[in-house]
């Protein structure tokens, strides 16, 4: 059964479809395609699994498929240019629809390509990882990485729709599943204490891929994300809380080399660091911090930063962050489990205490 929720953004509003078997429902896809030109962007891992199931609904369209290499290290301007070259060579117009079939990397690349090509063409998200289903496919953040910083080049650009099929998680490896759970836990921490407690009680079911548990965490996560995005599309205020743990996490991803840590793994570590800093500031108790770390560990996620990144290197990398203002590193922290702060500058001495372990 398919459920639907709306991301309310005025004339840029769009539906999120959630359920089992949605890849096999052609209407969900075709009703959001406005012209006869369609390009599907996917990667080498997803193409053998799901590309045919999507393209069989697109007979009669001028269809192009682009299969990219798989991995965060390929989320670059060079890869973006592969998409542009294909669109230009096939003379795709500004009414063409781009379909992103894959995880967060494919969604971010495809969305940025759609935002840029002829100043904007429609695109549809079909996320195939838990992380992309609960986070990156919703909200219109698109972009690529730079050697000096993650997601530093991009645009806010909303999709026409997001089509989530819970069944595709059956082929997701355990590490990728855990990475997605990191973002699910984040929603509980930043604004939904009841959801955090539910995850604690049901983490074994989630990791065992119980379909009802997976469906529930996807629905709750998308609901939280949709409400935040509707209130603050371009991250001028409350949307920033979605970045809990991300300033630390992005520093890990950049410093260790893109692809060494999955995004969710780096965010898990970063969220634990944010929790420790919140304790240092007197907001969280030691018991709260222990609860947070225990839940990430139960999900099979790392909770300590790589020792090869020195505190000073960490600081340099954290200084390249979109939330920073006038050279100050600004972080999302926790007043309590279920309530995040807006970005705040933190005394360097306390930040170093956390970074030094």
Order of alpha helices (4+ residues) and beta strands (2+ residues): beta-beta-alpha-beta-alpha-beta-alpha-beta-alpha-beta-beta-beta-beta-alpha-alpha-alpha-alpha-alpha-alpha-alpha-beta-beta-beta-beta-alpha
